[in-house]
Amino acid sequence: MKRELISKTPLFTKEQIEAAIAAAPDHVDDPESPYDPNNEAEVKAFWVNAKRVMPGEHRFQQKQKKSR
């Protein structure tokens, strides 16, 4: 049985994406954020040790380093 794509057309047009980017604020003020989202160096430092978890995968399913 041939599998069908769930979404055959893009959800947003190119014009809608460009309009959303143009409407986005230049500066974000989030007092609950552990880093300043406007400072690229702080963002990179915060996420440097992040682990990627793919959809349907749990953190405990990732390969762990054996420490013996």
N, C-alpha and C positions, 0 to 999 in steps of 0.2 A: 504494500500500500504506500503510495506516494504521500509524503507529508506536505501539508500546505503551510504557507507563511501565515502567521497570526495577523500581521498588519501588512497589507500589500502596498499601501500608500504611506508616505511620511505623515506623521501626526501634525507637523507644522510646515508651512511653506517657507521658502527662503526669505520672503518679505516679512513674515511674522517673526522669524528669528532675529533678523536685522532690527526690526522695530523694538523688540524686547531688549536687545543689547543697547540700543540708543536710549531707551527709557530708564535703564539701570542707573542707580546713583553712582557718583564718582567716589564718594566717601561713605563708609559704613561705620556706624557707632553702635557697638554691641557690648554693653557693660558686663554681660554674663560670659563672654568669650574668654578662654584662658590665654589668648594672645591677641595682638592688634591685627585684625584682618587686613588693614591697609598697609602693613609693613611686611614686605615680601620675605625679608630675612627671618622675622619672628614666625611666620607661617611655615617656612621650610624647616626651621629648628624644631617646631612643635611636631611636625609630621615625619621627621627623619626616620624614626623607628617604627612607623605604622606598618601593620601587616594587612595585606589585601585578602579579603574573604569574598570568594565568588558567590553569586546567587545560588542558593540551595546548599551551600557548604557552611559548616559551623567551624568556629575557631578551633575546637578540640579535634577536628578532623584533619587539620594541617599537620604536616610532618614535624615531629618534635625532635630536637637534638638529644641523643642519648648521652647521659652524663654518668659514666661508670668509671 
